[in-house]
């Protein structure tokens, strides 16, 4: 009997919560548990304005433990980004 591939878990965090979620992402990576992490961010026009809910360098922080990283540039890009994940 063939083993069924693991179904990925889905996690949604606020942008400011990504550093806290990172610890559990590392645990999932080490245990080879697939997860999809969706990070709710500020609007693209507001990025770079040092808002309270903005976290710098999220991609750099997660790059060593992630397989892919995509960003939806607007609301219309969310379905395509989710499909690719």
C-alpha positions, 0 to 999 in steps of 0.5 A: 500500500502506497503512503498518501502524500501529506496534506499541507496545513494552512496557517494565516497570520498577520504581517506583524505575527510572522516573526512569531510564526517563524518558530513553528515554521522551523519546527514544521520544516525540520519535521518535514510537515508541509504547511502553507503560510499566508501572511496578511499584509498592509496594502501595497501602496502603504509598504515602506511607510513604516506602519505599525503592522509592517514587518521588514524582510519577511522573505529573507527571514523565511527563505532558508526554510521555505520552498517558494515565496510569492506575493499577491500584488493586489486582491485579484492575485490572491487566487493565483498565488494560492493555487501556485502554493 
